[in-house]
């Protein structure tokens, strides 16, 4: 009689422990089957769909320009490489640089021409060639100070010649920069970083453990895991 009582108590104890284990287990659906994992395991919910965000933002039909063609178009026509690469926002930048250099070149060349002619007129002895008087205030008399104004006209002539040459070099620099930019931009367009740079959002279930006076007590924490791959 005592043997049967002990056996019955063992069966009841095992059944109670199994019900308690199932109560603390987390259901996970995977490939249509219902599985049970113990609550003391930290795991990822693989059955939940994963949302991937491509940080590159370019699709498979992304336009890939030819670097050599972009370079030649930039050489033949200012801004042609940027138009070919479809980088239209760069056109105001380069065209603004071209216009600024052209304005500086025109202005400095005009001033160089005027001061060069004034210097030639003040250096000769012909009273009929007095264009340098246009560079002076009205009714301004330089009698007795010709040598001083000869030096002034010569210095200004040399200064505006230097400014004109600098304007020419600046124009060539902007032109060369537009060509290099068109080539490099077209070359880097084939450098696809989307496979190596991505972000994944996955739901996560993590088992937490808390300790108190009555012993260890656990619970589940639910959240979203963000994974950056590069």
ChimeraX attribute file (.defattr): number of C-alpha atoms within 10 A of each C-alpha:
attribute: neighborCount
match mode: 1-to-1
recipient: residues
	/A:1	5
	/A:2	7
	/A:3	7
	/A:4	9
	/A:5	9
	/A:6	10
	/A:7	11
	/A:8	11
	/A:9	11
	/A:10	12
	/A:11	10
	/A:12	11
	/A:13	11
	/A:14	11
	/A:15	12
	/A:16	11
	/A:17	11
	/A:18	11
	/A:19	11
	/A:20	11
	/A:21	13
	/A:22	14
	/A:23	11
	/A:24	15
	/A:25	16
	/A:26	15
	/A:27	13
	/A:28	17
	/A:29	13
	/A:30	12
	/A:31	8
	/A:32	8
	/A:33	8
	/A:34	9
	/A:35	12
	/A:36	12
	/A:37	15
	/A:38	14
	/A:39	21
	/A:40	16
	/A:41	14
	/A:42	15
	/A:43	12
	/A:44	14
	/A:45	16
	/A:46	13
	/A:47	12
	/A:48	13
	/A:49	10
	/A:50	12
	/A:51	10
	/A:52	12
	/A:53	14
	/A:54	15
	/A:55	14
	/A:56	13
	/A:57	9
	/A:58	12
	/A:59	9
	/A:60	5
	/A:61	6
	/A:62	10
	/A:63	13
	/A:64	13
	/A:65	20
	/A:66	17
	/A:67	22
	/A:68	14
	/A:69	17
	/A:70	26
	/A:71	22
	/A:72	15
	/A:73	20
	/A:74	25
	/A:75	18
	/A:76	11
	/A:77	11
	/A:78	19
	/A:79	25
	/A:80	21
	/A:81	31
	/A:82	25
	/A:83	17
	/A:84	19
	/A:85	20
	/A:86	13
	/A:87	13
	/A:88	13
	/A:89	10
	/A:90	15
	/A:91	17
	/A:92	11
	/A:93	13
	/A:94	18
	/A:95	16
	/A:96	13
	/A:97	17
	/A:98	18
	/A:99	12
	/A:100	15
	/A:101	22
	/A:102	16
	/A:103	13
	/A:104	18
	/A:105	22
	/A:106	14
	/A:107	15
	/A:108	22
	/A:109	18
	/A:110	15
	/A:111	17
	/A:112	21
	/A:113	14
	/A:114	17
	/A:115	23
	/A:116	19
	/A:117	18
	/A:118	22
	/A:119	23
	/A:120	16
	/A:121	19
	/A:122	20
	/A:123	13
	/A:124	10
	/A:125	9
	/A:126	9
	/A:127	8
	/A:128	7
	/A:129	15
	/A:130	16
	/A:131	16
	/A:132	19
	/A:133	16
	/A:134	10
	/A:135	11
	/A:136	11
	/A:137	8
	/A:138	8
	/A:139	7
	/A:140	8
	/A:141	11
	/A:142	12
	/A:143	7
	/A:144	7
	/A:145	9
	/A:146	13
	/A:147	12
	/A:148	10
	/A:149	14
	/A:150	17
	/A:151	12
	/A:152	13
	/A:153	21
	/A:154	15
	/A:155	14
	/A:156	16
	/A:157	21
	/A:158	14
	/A:159	14
	/A:160	21
	/A:161	21
	/A:162	15
	/A:163	17
	/A:164	22
	/A:165	14
	/A:166	16
	/A:167	22
	/A:168	15
	/A:169	14
	/A:170	19
	/A:171	20
	/A:172	14
	/A:173	15
	/A:174	19
	/A:175	21
	/A:176	15
	/A:177	14
	/A:178	24
	/A:179	25
	/A:180	18
	/A:181	19
	/A:182	30
	/A:183	24
	/A:184	13
	/A:185	19
	/A:186	25
	/A:187	16
	/A:188	12
	/A:189	15
	/A:190	14
	/A:191	9
	/A:192	11
	/A:193	14
	/A:194	15
	/A:195	11
	/A:196	13
	/A:197	14
	/A:198	16
	/A:199	16
	/A:200	15
	/A:201	15
	/A:202	18
	/A:203	17
	/A:204	18
	/A:205	18
	/A:206	17
	/A:207	16
	/A:208	14
	/A:209	11
	/A:210	9
	/A:211	9
	/A:212	7
	/A:213	5
	/A:214	6
	/A:215	7
	/A:216	9
	/A:217	10
	/A:218	13
	/A:219	12
	/A:220	15
	/A:221	11
	/A:222	10
	/A:223	10
	/A:224	11
	/A:225	12
	/A:226	11
	/A:227	11
	/A:228	12
	/A:229	9
	/A:230	9
